[in-house]
Amino acid sequence: MMTSFRQFAAAVALGATAFVGLAQAQEVRIGFVNTDRIFREANAAKAAQTKLEGEFAKREKELVDQGNALKSASDKFEREAPTMSETQRNARQKQLTDQDRDFQRKRREFQEDLNARKNEELQQVLERANRVVKQVAEAEKYDVILQEAVYINPKHDITEKVLKTLNSGGK
């Protein structure tokens, strides 16, 4: 039994040594792309952000105006509440509660719509970036390109190359 364990351990050690030797004989090229940086610096990402701002600016302004009007009405109610009858106070409080509920609903819908459109636009940018990453990887003979890592040596970072290619049209 002990002999078979030793043989197994020797086989594992020999296999590991052979794997290390093979890895050293064939250099593996690894690259890294910082996706967050692509989303910040790529012209396509900036254009998408500008497009979204234009698309949602009117609704955002309406929400800000509605929020300011609601705050103003609430402040006015706080000042006038002590002089109101209980019936008036209850009616006004119900009206403010309904307005606040409507405002919260509109704000939530706005945020959901904005997030959905942002995801659509960023997905398009990511697809283009991934095509460019593949082009760079094939042209420069990379074996692996990572998009997320805890640590990466800057010599493996190809983000700048990808950004230049992406911003120049990606072809």
C-alpha positions as CSV (number, residue, x, y, z in Angstrom):
1,M,0.0,0.0,0.0
2,M,2.8,2.4,0.9
3,T,4.7,1.5,-2.3
4,S,1.7,2.4,-4.5
5,F,1.3,5.8,-2.6
6,R,5.0,6.5,-3.3
7,Q,4.6,5.6,-6.9
8,F,1.6,7.9,-7.2
9,A,3.4,10.8,-5.5
10,A,6.4,10.2,-7.8
11,A,4.2,10.2,-10.8
12,V,2.5,13.5,-9.7
13,A,5.9,15.1,-9.0
14,L,7.2,14.0,-12.4
15,G,4.0,15.3,-14.1
16,A,4.3,18.6,-12.4
17,T,7.9,18.9,-13.4
18,A,7.1,18.1,-17.0
19,F,4.3,20.7,-17.0
20,V,6.6,23.4,-15.6
21,G,9.2,22.5,-18.2
22,L,6.6,22.6,-21.0
23,A,5.3,26.0,-19.7
24,Q,8.8,27.4,-19.7
25,A,9.6,26.0,-23.2
26,Q,6.4,27.7,-24.6
27,E,6.2,31.3,-23.5
28,V,2.6,32.2,-22.7
29,R,1.6,35.8,-23.5
30,I,-0.9,37.3,-21.2
31,G,-2.6,40.7,-21.5
32,F,-5.0,42.7,-19.5
33,V,-7.7,45.2,-20.4
34,N,-9.1,47.6,-17.9
35,T,-12.8,47.7,-18.8
36,D,-13.6,50.6,-16.5
37,R,-11.0,52.7,-18.2
38,I,-12.5,51.8,-21.6
39,F,-15.9,52.9,-20.4
40,R,-14.4,56.2,-19.1
41,E,-12.0,57.1,-22.0
42,A,-13.3,55.6,-25.2
43,N,-14.9,58.0,-27.6
44,A,-17.8,55.7,-28.1
45,A,-18.5,55.6,-24.3
46,K,-18.3,59.4,-24.1
47,A,-20.7,59.7,-27.1
48,A,-23.1,57.3,-25.4
49,Q,-23.0,59.3,-22.2
50,T,-23.7,62.5,-24.0
51,K,-26.5,60.8,-25.9
52,L,-28.1,59.6,-22.7
53,E,-27.8,63.0,-21.0
54,G,-29.6,64.5,-23.9
55,E,-32.2,61.8,-24.0
56,F,-33.0,62.1,-20.3
57,A,-32.4,65.8,-19.6
58,K,-36.0,66.9,-19.9
59,R,-37.4,64.2,-17.6
60,E,-34.6,64.8,-15.1
61,K,-35.4,68.6,-15.1
62,E,-39.1,67.8,-14.6
63,L,-38.3,65.5,-11.7
64,V,-36.1,68.2,-10.1
65,D,-38.8,70.8,-10.5
66,Q,-41.4,68.5,-9.1
67,G,-39.2,67.6,-6.1
68,N,-38.5,71.3,-5.4
69,A,-42.3,72.1,-5.6
70,L,-43.0,69.2,-3.2
71,K,-40.4,70.4,-0.8
72,S,-41.7,74.0,-1.0
73,A,-45.3,72.8,-0.4
74,S,-44.2,70.6,2.5
75,D,-42.3,73.5,4.1
76,K,-45.4,75.7,3.7
77,F,-47.5,73.1,5.3
78,E,-45.1,72.9,8.3
79,R,-45.4,76.6,8.8
80,E,-49.2,76.8,8.4
81,A,-50.2,73.5,10.1
82,P,-50.5,75.0,13.6
83,T,-53.1,77.6,12.4
84,M,-55.2,75.1,10.3
85,S,-58.2,73.2,11.4
86,E,-57.7,69.5,11.9
87,T,-59.8,68.8,8.8
88,Q,-57.7,71.1,6.7
89,R,-54.5,69.7,8.1
90,N,-55.5,66.1,7.4
91,A,-56.6,67.0,3.9
92,R,-53.4,68.8,3.1
93,Q,-51.3,66.1,4.7
94,K,-53.1,63.5,2.5
95,Q,-52.5,65.7,-0.6
96,L,-48.8,66.0,0.2
97,T,-48.5,62.2,0.8
98,D,-50.1,61.5,-2.5
99,Q,-47.8,64.0,-4.3
100,D,-44.8,62.4,-2.6
101,R,-45.9,58.9,-3.6
102,D,-46.3,60.1,-7.2
103,F,-42.9,61.8,-7.1
104,Q,-41.2,58.7,-5.7
105,R,-42.8,56.5,-8.4
106,K,-41.8,58.9,-11.2
107,R,-38.2,59.0,-9.8
108,R,-38.0,55.2,-9.6
109,E,-39.3,54.8,-13.2
110,F,-36.9,57.4,-14.4
111,Q,-34.0,55.6,-12.7
112,E,-35.1,52.3,-14.1
113,D,-35.4,53.7,-17.6
114,L,-32.0,55.4,-17.4
115,N,-30.3,52.3,-16.1
116,A,-31.8,50.2,-18.9
117,R,-30.7,52.6,-21.6
118,K,-27.3,53.0,-20.0
119,N,-26.9,49.2,-20.0
120,E,-27.9,49.1,-23.7
121,E,-25.4,51.8,-24.6
122,L,-22.5,50.3,-22.6
123,Q,-23.2,46.8,-24.0
124,Q,-22.7,48.2,-27.5
125,V,-19.4,49.9,-26.4
126,L,-18.3,46.6,-24.7
127,E,-19.1,44.6,-27.9
128,R,-17.0,47.0,-30.0
129,A,-14.2,47.0,-27.4
130,N,-14.2,43.2,-27.3
131,R,-13.8,43.0,-31.1
132,V,-10.9,45.4,-30.8
133,V,-9.3,43.4,-27.9
134,K,-9.6,40.3,-30.1
135,Q,-7.9,42.1,-33.0
136,V,-5.0,43.3,-30.8
137,A,-4.7,39.9,-29.2
138,E,-4.5,38.2,-32.6
139,A,-2.1,40.8,-34.1
140,E,0.3,40.6,-31.2
141,K,0.0,36.9,-30.6
142,Y,-1.5,37.0,-27.1
143,D,-2.6,33.7,-25.6
144,V,-4.9,35.1,-23.0
145,I,-6.5,38.5,-22.3
146,L,-8.0,39.1,-18.9
147,Q,-10.6,41.8,-18.1
148,E,-10.6,41.5,-14.3
149,A,-7.7,40.8,-12.0
150,V,-6.8,41.5,-8.4
151,Y,-3.3,42.6,-9.5
152,I,-1.7,43.0,-12.9
153,N,1.8,44.0,-13.8
154,P,1.6,47.1,-15.9
155,K,3.7,45.5,-18.6
156,H,0.7,43.2,-19.4
157,D,-1.8,46.1,-19.6
158,I,-2.9,46.6,-23.3
159,T,-5.7,49.0,-22.5
160,E,-3.9,51.9,-24.1
161,K,-3.5,50.0,-27.4
162,V,-7.2,49.0,-27.3
163,L,-8.3,52.6,-26.6
164,K,-6.2,53.9,-29.5
165,T,-7.5,51.3,-31.9
166,L,-11.1,51.8,-30.7
167,N,-10.9,55.6,-30.9
168,S,-9.4,55.5,-34.4
169,G,-12.3,53.4,-35.7
170,G,-11.3,49.9,-34.6
171,K,-10.3,48.5,-38.0
